[in-house]
Amino acid sequence: MDKQELGRFLRSRRERLRPQDVGLPSGPRRRTPGLRREEIAVLAHISTEYYVRLEQGRAPRPSGEVLAGIATALRLTDAESDHLHVLAGTAPIRTGLHRRDVRPSILALLERLPLTAAFVTSAAFEVLAWNDLAAALMEDFGRLAPADRNLARRAFLGPPPLFAISDTAQFRHHVVMELRATLARYPSDPAVTGLVQELRDGSAEFARLWERHDVQPLPVLTKTFHHPAVGPITVDCDGLALVDRDQHLVLYTAPPGSRDAEALALLNVLGTESIDAL
């Protein structure tokens, strides 16, 4: 815990706020910028004395709940809230909802990637956007009900993917560990808590893995799709974090000149017609 830096950060965030920003009357002319310490304390549901000691670098480490209250009172962004928790040496507690809207530049990028099956997933494994090659390689997500576009739900509750893949057990383990981290970030998001509860109730395998409390997923480096139109395709898997929205851009590619690259190129020509013909 960096007490001095924490105090300076709190003071800087308090001084940028105006009474009207938090629904308080402006009142008489203020001698100092921003809100008063006692006003932040009231908004955060803590004592004024304790908040003053935090700003002065004299308080013991605050709990995650106290920091979450202060973050709300100071109207901190997610990035600022995370920084607050880093300074205090605690894990952040999120009170918002995970985002499902994909940045327009990412949607455009999906269509510009050559011979790459690409899609975007939310923090709760919902497929939010995809390109034509991803639909041809995996499944036409546009024809699925929204609930069936969730890869975590599909992995444990079905229906199974249209084409067999090589890493089902590894992917299930990855899903459980990532969902545990997601639940820690969004403990009050009903979409996240509901999904976890649904999987725990509906899948003995998920419940067993959940009780292991593993939190460090191993990267999935390759995946093999057994596609009836072009045969087996082994692809390299790369996931890029879209930090601003807590989403992932997943890319499936194959080495140039390889048989797998040729199969991807053929699928790129056939499109989802290769699925419709089955």
N, C-alpha and C positions, 0 to 999 in steps of 0.2 A: 504494500500500500504506500503510494507516494502522497503523504498527507499535504505537503505544501503545494504540490501541483494540483491536487484535487481541490484544495481551497481556492486557488487562483482560477481554476476552470469554473467552479460554481459561481464565483463572484462575477466573472466575465459574462456568463449566461444570464445571471440575474439582472445585471446592469443594462442588458440590451432590451429587456422587456418593458412594456408600458402597461399601466393599470388596465387600459381598455383591451389589451391583448388577452387578459385572463378574466375579463368580465367584472373588473373592479372600477369604481368611480375614480375619476382623476383627482378630485379633491383639490386642496390648496396647492400652491406652487411647491415643488419638492426641491430640497437643497442638493440632492444627489441623483444621478441618473438611475433609471430602472426602478424595480420594485424594492420595497423594504424587506429586510431579512425576516421579520415577523410575518409578512404577507406570504412569502414562500413557505415558511413553516406551517402556516395554517392550510395552505393549498396541498402540502405534502403530508398533512396529518401527523406531524412530529412537533416536539417542543421547540420554541424559539431558541432556548439555551443550547440545545443540541445542534441545531442548524448553525448557529453562530460559531460554535466550537469547530464544526466541520470547515467552515470558511476560513477560520483562523488556523487550521492545521493542528488542532489540539484534541480532536475526538478519536475514539477507537474506531475500528473498522465497522462501517454500517452494514446491515444485512442487505440481501438482495431485494427484499420487500421495501425497505426504507429507500434504497436507491431508485427503485421503480417509481415510488411516490414522488421523489424529488425530480426525476426525469419528466414525469407528467406535469408537475407544477411548473417546471422551467420550459415546458413545451419543446423538449429536445427532439431532434430527428433520431432515426434509428442509429445512424453513424455516431452522433453525439452521445446517445445513450450507451452504445457499446464502449466508447472512449471513457465515459464516466465509470463504467464497471471495471475497465482495465486499470484505471487509476486507483480504484478502491480495492482491486484484487479479488473481485467476485465475478461470477458468471451473470450475464445480463438476463433479465426476465422481460419477455415481450408481452404486451397486452393486445397487440393488433392482430390483423388477419394476414395470412400469407397471400402474396400477389399472384394473380392469374393473367393479368394483361401483359402481353409481350411487346417489347419496344419495337416500333415500326422499322427501325434500322436492322433489327435482327430478323424480322419477317422478310425484308428485302434480301438480306444476306442468304437466307435459306435457299432462295431461288437462284442465287448467283454462284453457288459452290459447284464446281465441275466434278461430275462422277462421285458425288458424296451424298450418302443418305444422311440427312440431318433432321433433327427434331428438337423441340424445347420441352422440358418438363418443369413442373412446379416443384416447390419444396415438399409436396405431398405426392409426388410421382404421377401427377396428371399430365398427359401429353397435351400441350397447349397449342402447338403449331408444328408443322412438318412440311417437307417438300415432296415432290412427286416420286423421287427415287426411294425415299423412306417408305412411302405407301406401297410401292411395288415390292420392296424387299421384305417389309414386315407385315403390314396390313393397311387397308384403306381406312384410316381412323375417322374420316369424314362420314363413313357409313355406320359408325358405332354410336350407341347411346353414350352420353357424357360419362356415366359411371363406368362403362366398359373401356374408356380410354385411360383409366388409372392403372398403371403398370403394377403397382403394389397389390391392388385388388385382384388383378388378373393372375399374378404369380401365385397367390394363395387360395383364391376362391373361384377362379375361372370366370368366364370360359377360357380354355387354354389358348395360347397364341395360334394363329392360323398355320404357321409353319414351325416345326420343331427347332429348338435351339440347343446349343451344346452346354450351356452353363446355368441351367435352371437352378440347381442347388446353390451355386455360388451367388447367383443373383438374388435369391431369396434371403440369404444371409446378409447381403449388402443392403437390401431393402429394410430389414429390421433395424440394422444399425443406423441407417440414415434417418428412418422415421423416429427413432429415439432422440436423435439430435434435433430433429424438426419439432418434436413435441416440447423439448426444453426451450426452444426459441418462441414457440407460439402456444403456450399452455392454455390460453383461453379462446383459441380458434376452434369453433365447433366442427369445422370441416376436418381438422387434424385430429382432434380428440375423438370425433365420431368414427373416423377411419380406423384409428388404432383399436378402438373398442370393438368395432365390427370384425376386424381381423383376429383379435384375441378370442372373440366368441365363436367365430366361424372356422378357425383353422388351428388344430392342435399343434401343427408344425410351427406356425407363427408364435403361438403361446409359449412353446418350448424354447424357441430362439429368443423371445422377448425376455424370458426369465434369466437368460445368461448375462444380460446387462453389458453386452459388448458394445463398444462405442468407436472402434477404429476400423472402418471398412477397408478391405484390400481393393486396390484398383482392378477393374476388369480390363485386361489388355487386348484380348481377342475374343471373338464370338463367331460361331459357325451356324449359319442358317441352312436348313435342309429344304431348299426351295424346289418344288416339283417341276417348275418350268425350266430352270437352268441348272439344277443340281446343287450340291453343297457349295456354299460361299463362306469363306473365312475372312472376316474383316477385322481391321484394327479399330479399337474403340478408344475414343478420346472424349472426355467431358470437360467443357469449359464453364467455369462459374460465372454467371451473370450477377455480380454481387449486388448491384443496385436494386434488383427485384427478387433476390434469393431464388434464382432459377438456374437451370443448367442447359447448355447447348451441347447436345450429344452428336458426335460425328462418327460415321462408319465409312472407312475407306479401305482400299486395297493397294498393295505396291504396284506401281506402273509396270505393265508388261506381264504381270502374273495372270494365271488362269482366272483367279478371283476378280481381278480388275476387268478382264474380258467379260465375265459373267455379269458384273455390275453394269458395264456398258450395254450389254444386251438387254438387261432389265430396264435400263434408262430409255431404250427404244420401245420396248414392249409396254412399259408403264403398267397400270393396274389391269390392262386387258389380259395380262398373263394370269391374274387372279380370277378374273371373270370367266376365263376359258376352263378353269378347273371344275 
